[in-house]
Amino acid sequence: MLKNNKISLAIITVLLGSSLVGCGGGSTMDTTTTPLFTPPVSDEPTWTAGEFEPSDDLKNFCETPRTGNDPFNNNEPYPDQAGSALYEKLWLRSWSDETYLWYDEIADNDPEDFATVADYFAQLKTEQLTDSGAKKDNFHFSEPTEDYFQEAQSGVTSGYGINWAFIGDPADRVLRIAYLEDDSPASSIGFQRGDTVLSVDSISINTITETGIDTLNEGLFSPENGDSHTIAVRSNDGTEKTFNITAGNIEQTPVQNVKTITTENGSSVGYMQFNSHISIAQEGLINAVNKFKTDGIDELVIDFRYNGGGLLALSAQLAYMVAGNANVNNRFYYQTQQNDKQPVDSPFPFIDEEIDYSTFLSTGESLPDLNLSKVYVLSTSGTCSASEAFINGLKGIDAEVILIGDTTCGKPYGFTPTHNCATTYYTIQFSGVNSKGFGEYAAGFTPTPTPQFDADVQGCKIEDDFDHQLGDSNEAVLATALFHIENDSCPVRTAAAKAEPATFSSSRESLTPLNMPEQFTQRNMDLTWPTLSEER
């Protein structure tokens, strides 16, 4: 049990600043023959290939130190001290050498050769490829610390409340709405799932000019609170509509469309759409599970299609609420595997109590559970990280997971977001395995009626259906799950039923043009899988 204790999770990080003694000095000189000269003392650290100062000795020395108090840390003074870009780069270098999972694959390049701290951080990772030719590390990024805390603690982001999906190749410019946040500017004025973008501020979605692409990027993916843009769309019924929309501070609704569906055969099926493992989701998940208990459901469908990850602890809570103590049977949820410079952590448990995410303390309140030995999971390539840990963790205790949809993103890795000088950094620091020791799903979990490989999951492969609303029993992915519940098999599909796969972008992400002006790209969005720590 976890009562009245700090929750001991996969990685405990204590982010402490420390004073750094100046490293300058002088040599002894014969003043009888040489004029007395004292070299200036330099406070700048230096780079020597292969030699690393402890990261704690370099932390919080900032090129532009913040002043005042930190509203996200009990209004304590910011820890920043006067430093330089070189300090920040060398802190990143030492921190990466200490914690990066593949630290011995990082090239030790001179930080002075990089114009910015961001440029230097971007290359502090492995450049090796997987057997398939893909990059080994696709999950390496940073963000402003203020943005991190705003979303992590309150679920608030700037935008319209629209979560987008590219259909087919992003270069084809078929951009549709995947889902909307509840009570957001977009949902309140009539945008709907499936709407296809035609133009932004009168600029066609198919523009090939650089200024046109800038307009699309600004209007679709990087609006700030108060910005207004005009977006024209074609709805599922063929109607073309034009909306003038103003961005706001959007409170995410990670748990949506909670309902109980009665099938034709009389089965009672709980369904919920779960979009993000952020702390504010805890209450919604508990409410959903309590509803399903009251309704006496026979089966459960969790829609993870757009869930890019988040708190591993919340994933462990949800897994417990699905399986219950009898199925968990004292087995662990997740075991981290770190580099050889880090200690071996205790296995990460299924969590059976509520968490006060502002203090990282257990409240002592027991979580409800459904005591199910089987769960249906709806997936896409945007199903990632903590969502995949949920699948793997339940498979590790022999709970039956039926996967309906597309192959998941493939991220058996995690990191503890680490803050320095107003920037929060994410670098891969561990992989994880379930109670059976399995964690090799870097190519994702694949739904198939006939599993052959360890990362195959019993289920049905089907593309996302943007022509129906989420939670609609006629929507193809949910309908496939309901068919499987009643028939214990996948429906036979015709060639005409095949749809184009989708790739997903958060409403707060910015797309940037590649060298070819007609193309878009995006940085991978599944980069928010923090473990809880005693201090952030």
Buried (B, 14 or more C-beta within 10 A) or exposed (E): EBEEEBBEBBBBBEBEBBEBEEEEEEEEEEEEEEEEEEEEEEBEBEBEEEEBBEBBBBBBBBBEBBEEEBEBBEEEEBBBBEBBBBBBBBBBBBBBBBBBBBBEEBEBBEBEEBEEBEEBBEEBBBEEEEEEEEBBBBBBBBBEBBBBBBBBBBBBBBBBBBBBBBBEEBEBBBBBBBBBBBEBBBBEEEBBBBBBBBBBBEBBBEBEEEEBBBBBBBBBBBBEEEBEBBBBBBBBEEEEBEBEBEBBEBBBBBBBBBBBBEBEEEBBBBBBBBBBBBBBBBEBBBBBBBBBBEBEBBBBBBBBBBBBBBBBBBBBBBBBBBBBEEBBEEBBBBBBBBBEEBEEBEBBBBBBBBBBBEEBBBEEEEBBBBEBBBBBBBBBBBBBBBBBBBBBBBBBBEBEBBBBBBBBBBBBBBBBBBBBBBBBBBBBBBBBBBBEEBBEBBBBBBBBEEBEEEBBBBBBBBBBBBBBBBBBBEBBBBBBBBBBBBEEEBBEBEEEEEBEBBBBBBBBBBBBBEEEEBBBEBBBBBBBBBBBBBEB
